[in-house]
C-alpha cells in the first residue's frame, strides 16, 4: 500500500528486521533507505548486537537522508537496566532538497509500520543525535 502523499511503499523486510530487533534483539540498529526508482523503503544496513553507537552513526551517510532505528541500552538512576527503541529521521543540511522532501513526506507513514518505537528524533547534524542527546531522551 503506497502513501498517496509520497507514493512510497514499505518493503516487508523493513518490518521483519524491525520485529527481530524489537523481539529478539538480533540487531543493534537498522538503517533504512528510500529507493526512488522502486518507490519503496528498503533496509540498507543492519548492525550486530555488539556494535557501538559510533558504528551506528558512522553508517549514516554525511550528505543523504535516511531513516534509522537504534536499540539503546541504558541504566536508570535507580540502577535498572532498560532499553529504548529510537526512530531517527536523518536529514543532513547538505542533502538534496528533493530527498529531504521525500523523506519528510514519507516519515509518518513509515514510522506507523514499525510498531514499538518509543522515542523519535529528527537530526540534521550529527550533534543533534550524539550520545548525550540519546541518553537525555531515553529517560
C-alpha positions as CSV (number, residue, x, y, z in Angstrom):
1,X,0.0,0.0,0.0
2,X,1.6,3.2,-1.1
3,X,1.1,6.5,0.6
4,X,-0.8,9.0,-1.5
5,X,1.4,11.9,-0.4
6,X,4.7,10.4,-1.4
7,X,3.9,7.1,-3.1
8,X,6.4,5.2,-1.0
9,X,5.7,1.6,-0.2
10,X,7.4,-0.2,2.7
11,X,9.3,-3.4,1.8
12,X,8.3,-6.4,4.0
13,X,11.9,-6.8,5.0
14,X,11.8,-3.5,6.9
15,X,9.0,-4.8,9.2
16,X,10.6,-8.2,9.6
17,X,14.0,-6.8,10.6
18,X,12.4,-4.3,13.0
19,X,10.4,-7.1,14.7
20,X,13.6,-9.1,15.0
21,X,15.3,-6.1,16.6
22,X,12.4,-5.5,18.9
23,X,11.6,-9.0,20.0
24,X,14.8,-11.0,19.6
25,X,17.3,-8.1,19.8
26,X,19.0,-9.6,16.8
27,X,20.3,-6.2,15.7
28,X,21.6,-3.1,17.5
29,X,20.4,-0.8,14.7
30,X,18.8,-0.8,11.2
31,X,19.3,1.9,8.6
32,X,16.5,2.3,6.0
33,X,16.8,4.0,2.6
34,X,14.2,5.1,0.1
35,X,14.7,3.6,-3.3
36,X,13.1,6.2,-5.5
37,X,13.1,4.1,-8.7
38,X,11.2,1.3,-6.9
39,X,9.2,3.8,-4.8
40,X,9.8,1.9,-1.6
41,X,11.6,2.0,1.7
42,X,14.2,-0.8,2.0
43,X,16.8,-2.0,4.6
44,X,20.2,-0.6,3.7
45,X,22.2,-1.9,6.7
46,X,21.8,-3.7,10.0
47,X,24.2,-3.6,13.0
48,X,25.2,-6.5,15.1
49,X,24.0,-6.5,18.7
50,X,27.6,-5.8,19.8
51,X,28.0,-2.7,17.5
52,X,28.7,0.6,19.2
53,X,26.7,3.8,18.9
54,X,29.7,5.2,16.9
55,X,29.4,2.3,14.4
56,X,25.7,3.2,14.0
57,X,26.4,7.0,13.4
58,X,29.2,6.1,11.0
59,X,26.8,4.0,8.9
60,X,24.7,7.1,8.2
61,X,25.8,9.0,5.0
62,X,27.0,12.5,5.6
63,X,25.0,14.1,2.7
64,X,22.0,11.8,2.2
65,X,18.8,11.3,4.1
66,X,18.0,8.0,5.9
67,X,15.6,6.6,8.5
68,X,17.2,4.6,11.3
69,X,16.2,2.6,14.3
70,X,18.5,2.2,17.2
71,X,18.1,0.0,20.2
72,X,19.6,2.0,23.1
73,X,20.5,0.2,26.3
74,X,21.0,2.3,29.5
75,X,20.9,2.1,33.3
76,X,18.4,4.3,35.1
77,X,19.2,6.4,38.2
78,X,17.6,3.5,40.2
79,X,20.2,1.2,38.7
80,X,17.7,-0.7,36.4
81,X,18.8,-2.0,33.0
82,X,16.5,-0.6,30.4
83,X,16.3,-0.2,26.7
84,X,14.5,2.3,24.3
85,X,13.9,2.0,20.6
86,X,14.8,5.2,18.9
87,X,13.5,6.2,15.5
88,X,15.9,8.7,13.9
89,X,15.0,10.7,10.8
90,X,18.4,11.7,9.5
91,X,18.1,14.6,7.1
92,X,21.5,16.4,6.9
93,X,21.6,20.0,5.7
94,X,23.9,19.0,2.9
95,X,21.4,16.5,1.3
96,X,19.3,17.4,-1.7
97,X,16.1,19.4,-1.2
98,X,14.1,16.8,-3.2
99,X,15.5,14.0,-1.0
100,X,14.6,15.9,2.2
101,X,11.1,16.5,0.9
102,X,10.5,12.8,0.0
103,X,11.9,11.6,3.4
104,X,9.8,14.2,5.3
105,X,6.6,13.3,3.5
106,X,7.0,9.6,3.9
107,X,8.2,9.6,7.5
108,X,4.9,9.3,9.4
109,X,3.5,6.5,7.3
110,X,6.8,4.6,7.5
111,X,7.0,5.1,11.3
112,X,3.5,3.7,11.7
113,X,4.6,0.5,10.0
114,X,7.2,0.0,12.8
115,X,5.1,-0.8,15.9
116,X,7.1,-0.3,19.0
117,X,9.1,2.9,18.5
118,X,9.5,4.6,21.8
119,X,11.4,7.8,21.0
120,X,11.6,9.8,17.8
121,X,14.5,12.1,16.9
122,X,14.9,14.4,14.0
123,X,18.5,15.2,13.2
124,X,20.0,17.5,10.5
125,X,23.5,17.5,12.1
126,X,25.5,14.7,13.9
127,X,25.5,16.9,17.1
128,X,21.6,16.6,17.2
129,X,21.9,12.9,17.8
130,X,25.1,12.4,19.8
131,X,25.1,10.0,22.7
132,X,24.3,12.7,25.3
133,X,21.1,13.6,23.4
134,X,20.1,10.0,23.1
135,X,20.8,9.5,26.9
136,X,18.7,12.5,27.9
137,X,15.8,11.5,25.6
138,X,15.9,7.9,26.9
139,X,14.8,8.7,30.4
